[in-house]
Every structure is written in structure tokens, then in C-alpha cells.
Amino acid sequence: MEYNLADLFESVVDVVPGREALVYVDHPGTGAERRLTYAELDAAANRVGHHLLDSGVRPGEHLGLHLYNGVEYLQTVLGCLKARIVPVNVNYRYVEEELAYLYQDADLAALVFDAEFTDRVASALPRARGLRHLVRVGRVLPGAAAVPAVDFTDAEAAALPGRGFEKRSGDDQFIIYTGGTTGMPKGVMWRQEDLFFAGLGGGAPTGEPVSRPEELAERVAAGGDGITFFPTPPLMHGTSILTTFIGLNFGQRIVLHRKFVAEEVLRTIEKEKVTSVSLVGDAMLRPLIDALGGPMKGTDCSSLFSVSSSGAIMSETVRQQFRELVPNTVLLNNFGSSESGFNGTATDDSGPGRGFRIRMNSRTRVVDPATREPVAPGGIGRVAQCGHVPLGYYNDPARTAETFFVKDGERWVLLGDMATVDEEGVVTVLGRGSQCINTGGEKVYPEEVEQALKAHPDVYDALVAGVPDARWGSHVAAVVQLREGVARPSLREIQAHCRDRLAGYKIPRQLVITESIRRSPSGKADYRWAREVAAAADE
């Protein structure tokens, strides 16, 4: 047995076959749900794997998952891993041009898609050379384009539920496509063994690392089944599918919703006695707070032990508001990426004026991007990680050479985040270097300014961008979504609020009020949109 994700999943199934693995709520509010034990999820995944192999999809080829959250998503990922077919996530927000690029760039041989996306799939399909097998989830919609696809239910029913797959390897790949707001997406290629130790619990950030593959099932058998984990973002984003696999690797019960609806998330937390929730920043935590303070007041969240965020920061102001409503819950800002897995968790003294401070794992450093040597305490560099890191970007040798390197016999990945490190090894993440604003020679990182803005009682959400400025080169612009029913604040009022929290050069010189902040379905910021909005308002 190797550190292969399908092997590891099957080892867990074999020790807790009757334990409930998955609770899926299809359309929140309707009561429609599905429940599968570990043995039932295993058999469902086997059917998908056998169907794909029987249909001519070969081990090592790539399959795209163009789906909302659902049993079919998790079932298909596991089926691919069992059959040694490489799963590739597809952002369901993408339009024709982006889809055509991803389908082709990823060399998809097969695609599983929701019926709702049929027209977009049909538009992108002619440019996807090599995509020869399609499976549709859901009924054909009236007026939808004709796409030569097999019905998922029919494919599942005709395939065998047993295992019987060929021997697998820790070298088998898992590809996570990331990006798209500042350019076309890129596929991060992981060996499954590396992914297990970097981002799926094998490195055990809160305990002892797994020392041999068989040990995982032994821990599950001895550990009980009292944890229910609820990843609320779309599974198409790396942070959500990886945290789901952490739960499965440790025999936990997973709860999924098709889409994020705050009121329904809270109903499920109460009904299923959820112990851990993952989300993405304030964009998901704020709606939960609003619901708990309004229509869902009195919801029993006493089972909830932790709420963790990856991909965006839960600001201190918003965290405090949640603590007042659910006082016994631990809120964790985790730091990681599709290229590095898990790096660390923020310390309690993070916040405006102090930065996003993290105790990193032993494999993470802050390095000079030119020399790739560790920076001295107090110096500024880029976050880098060694050891269990990806192989590179699929079909992109130039970006791979920029981001991945070998030093002293170890593989490293150089992330886009700028940071400093102190004498005790605590890292302060400043922000993405690509979003840094140079104003009058000073560097401003949007995340810190955004945290200060969100501490204002009238601000619901905010993004910060740099706008060209004849005097300063660029000036700091705040694009703000206000709370409902509040008076429109002036720029002077916003500046006065920020002055106690930020150095003078970081204070916004422009304020743009917008009806809503544009983010991805997982809550990640769309900085390109923010720059365009701020620049247009400045004309």
C-alpha cells in the first residue's frame, strides 16, 4: 500500500464501512437529502471508475468536473482516483472563452457536467480537441443545446459496484486549476503522496504525522466518529475539496450543500450537530452573522467547535461579532494555497497595523525572490515552501520555472505572498505581491487596509486597489459595500476611521460606494474588477 488517495480512502472504508460518510442537501429548504455510509460511497465511486474505464478513458488521462457541489462531485473524484484517471476542477462561473481555454489546456479526455451548464459546454466543446467522453448530471433542460453525453444515472446503474482496479501509486496525479481573475487559470500538478502530506492531514498540523499508509485506518478505527465536518464553499475550489478529503481521511462525517445559503447552513448546523465548518473569509462569515442576528436568531450552534477560513481572511471585527453570537467556537484563519497546501494558522495578535501573523510549519520560509535565500529577521521576501510541493504547472514550463525550483536537493515552491519574519520565526504576511500598491514610493498591501475598513460600523465589505495618480504614481482606492439602511459616509469620515489603525500613506485617498463587492463563489476577491471600478470613478 502506498500514499495514494484512493488506497487511503479504501483503507478507511474497510475499518468503518457502516459509518455515515456523507450527508448531502440538494436544494436547501426542500428537505431533499441523501445519506451514504462509507461503504455506500465507496461502491458509488467504484461504479464511476468502472464506467470511465469501460468507456475508453485510460489511466493517466484527465477528466474535468464542471459541477455544483453534490454526491456526484465527490463520487466522481473518488472514482477517478480509483481508476488512476486525473481529476481536474472546472470553475462553474467560467464563460465560453475561459472554458474553452481550460478544457484544451488541461487536455481533458472526459467531462462530467451539470445539465444547467449544457449551453456553455456546447459552446466550448468544438475547441476542446481530445475531449471524447461526456457525462451529464441531471435532466436535459428544455431548449438546451444538443451535447453527446451519457446520463450519469444510466452510467452509474450499468457499472459494477466492486473494486477490482489495477495497482495504484503515490506518484498518481491530482490537478488543481487555480486563478482566473488576473489571467487564464493554471493547473497545479500534485503527486498524491505530496498532496497527502502537504494539504490532506498526512503532515498532521495538530498532531503526529502519519508514518506509514496503514496507520491512517488504524487511527480511524481507534478514534471514534464524533466529528461532523461541513465545507461550505464550492468543491470546485481547491480549499474545499482538500478540506473534504481531510475529513474523509480521518473517518469523519461530511455535510455538503449544493450552494451556500446562510440560513440553510445554520439549519444544517443545528440539525446535524455540525462540529467544524470551513468557509472563505468575511464574504461567508458575515451572512451567517446577519442570519443569526435576524431570521435565524436562536439557532442552536452549541455543537460547533471550530470555524476555519482559507483563501481569504476573517477580519477581527467580523470574528468578534461571531464570537458574541456563538461564544464557544474557535475561529481559525489558515494560510495556504493550491501550490503549497497548508502552511500555518494566524496568531491571535493579527489585525490592522499588525498584519496577518502566522506561525508557519517547519517547511515554510521567507526568502529573497532573486537569490532564494532566507531573508534576515525584519527583511521582506516571498513565502516559499519545501519538501512535499507540486511538480509544477501543467502545460506551462515558463511559469513552472518561475515558481518551482530545487535547492540543496529539495524541491521548493515560491508563492506570490510577500512577508516578513521576526526573531521568533513568526511570519507576517503582507499580501500578494501582484496586488501591492506603490504610492509615492511606499508599498501598500490591500488586505491590511481592507481589515481596517471592515472595522467601520457602516461597512459591510470592501476591496482596495491602486489607481494611477499623476503625483503619487498610484493612490489607494477603497471600493466599499455599505450595510443596508446606513447613511453614506464621506471620504473624510472613512479616512478618520482608518487613521488610528493605519500609517498615513496607507489611508485611502478615494472612496467608491458600490451596491455589492464582486467575489468568486468561494468568497475570493476580484481585484481586477475593483481596479476597474475605482479607475472609472476617478475619471
SULBELDA-V847932 format. One record per backbone hydrogen bond with DSSP energy under -0.5 kcal/mol. CO is the residue of the C=O (numbers start at 1). NH is the residue of the N-H. Records with the same first field share a line. If there is no record, write none. Layout:
# SULBELDA-V847932
CO = NH / NH
This chain:
# SULBELDA-V847932
2 = 4
4 = 8
5 = 9
6 = 10
7 = 11
8 = 12
9 = 13
10 = 14
11 = 15
12 = 15 / 16
16 = 19
17 = 39
19 = 38
21 = 254
22 = 36
23 = 256
24 = 26 / 34
25 = 258
26 = 28
27 = 30
32 = 26
34 = 24
36 = 21 / 22
37 = 41
38 = 42
39 = 43
40 = 44
41 = 45
42 = 46
43 = 47
44 = 48
45 = 49
46 = 50
47 = 51
48 = 52
49 = 53
50 = 54
51 = 55
52 = 57
53 = 56
58 = 61
61 = 86
62 = 109 / 110
63 = 88
64 = 66 / 112
65 = 67 / 90
66 = 114
70 = 74
71 = 75
72 = 76
73 = 77
74 = 78
75 = 79
76 = 80
77 = 81
78 = 82
79 = 83
80 = 84 / 85
81 = 84
84 = 60
85 = 87
86 = 63
87 = 175
88 = 65
90 = 92
91 = 94
95 = 99
96 = 100
97 = 101
98 = 102
99 = 103
100 = 104
101 = 105
102 = 106
103 = 108
104 = 107
107 = 62
109 = 132 / 133
110 = 64
111 = 113 / 135
112 = 66
113 = 137
114 = 117
115 = 118
117 = 121
118 = 122
119 = 123
120 = 124
121 = 125
122 = 126
124 = 127
125 = 128
127 = 129
128 = 131
130 = 132
133 = 111
134 = 150
135 = 113
136 = 138 / 152
137 = 115
141 = 144
145 = 147
147 = 149
150 = 136
151 = 155
152 = 156
153 = 157
154 = 158
155 = 159
156 = 159
169 = 172
170 = 193
172 = 192
174 = 190
175 = 89 / 177
176 = 188
178 = 186
186 = 178 / 188
187 = 189 / 394
188 = 176 / 190
189 = 391 / 392
190 = 174
191 = 195
192 = 196
193 = 197
194 = 198
195 = 199 / 200
196 = 200 / 202 / 203
198 = 342
201 = 204
202 = 210
204 = 207
212 = 215 / 216
213 = 216 / 217
214 = 218
215 = 219
216 = 220
217 = 221
218 = 222
219 = 223
220 = 223 / 224
227 = 253
228 = 275 / 276
229 = 231 / 255
230 = 232 / 278
234 = 237
237 = 240 / 241
238 = 242
239 = 243
240 = 244
241 = 245
242 = 246
243 = 247
244 = 248
245 = 249
246 = 250
247 = 252
248 = 251
253 = 229
254 = 23
255 = 231
256 = 25
258 = 69
259 = 261
261 = 265
262 = 266
263 = 267
264 = 268
265 = 269
266 = 270
267 = 271
268 = 272
269 = 273 / 274
275 = 305 / 306
276 = 230
277 = 308
278 = 232
279 = 310
280 = 284
281 = 284 / 285
282 = 286
284 = 288
285 = 289
286 = 290
287 = 291
288 = 292
289 = 293
290 = 294
291 = 294 / 296
294 = 297
296 = 299
299 = 301
301 = 304
305 = 330
306 = 277
307 = 332
308 = 279
309 = 334
312 = 281
313 = 282 / 315
315 = 319
316 = 320
317 = 321
318 = 322
319 = 323
320 = 324
321 = 325
322 = 325 / 326
326 = 329
330 = 307 / 332
332 = 309 / 334
333 = 346
335 = 343 / 344
337 = 340 / 341
339 = 390
341 = 337
343 = 361
344 = 335
345 = 359
347 = 350
351 = 354 / 355
355 = 351 / 357
356 = 429
357 = 347
358 = 360 / 427
359 = 345
361 = 364
363 = 386
365 = 367 / 384
366 = 375
367 = 382
368 = 372
373 = 368
376 = 379
379 = 421
381 = 419
382 = 367
383 = 415
384 = 365
385 = 413
386 = 388
387 = 389
392 = 189
393 = 396
396 = 400
397 = 401
398 = 402
399 = 403
400 = 404
403 = 414
405 = 412
407 = 410
410 = 407
411 = 387
412 = 405
413 = 385 / 415
416 = 433
417 = 383
418 = 430 / 431
419 = 381
420 = 428
421 = 378
422 = 425
425 = 360
426 = 422
427 = 358 / 429
428 = 420 / 430
429 = 356
431 = 418
432 = 435 / 436
433 = 436
436 = 438
437 = 439 / 444
438 = 440
439 = 442
442 = 439
444 = 437 / 446
445 = 448 / 449
446 = 450
447 = 451
448 = 452
449 = 453
450 = 454
451 = 455
452 = 455
453 = 456
456 = 459
458 = 460 / 483
461 = 481
463 = 479
465 = 477
467 = 475
469 = 473
472 = 440 / 474
473 = 469
475 = 467 / 477
476 = 509 / 510
477 = 465 / 479
478 = 480 / 512
479 = 463
480 = 482 / 514
481 = 460 / 461
483 = 486
487 = 489
490 = 494
491 = 495
492 = 496
493 = 497
494 = 498
495 = 499
496 = 500
497 = 500
498 = 501 / 502
503 = 506 / 507
504 = 507
510 = 478
512 = 480 / 514
517 = 519
518 = 526
520 = 523
524 = 520
525 = 527
526 = 530
527 = 531
528 = 532
529 = 533
530 = 534
531 = 535
532 = 536
533 = 537
534 = 538
535 = 539
536 = 539
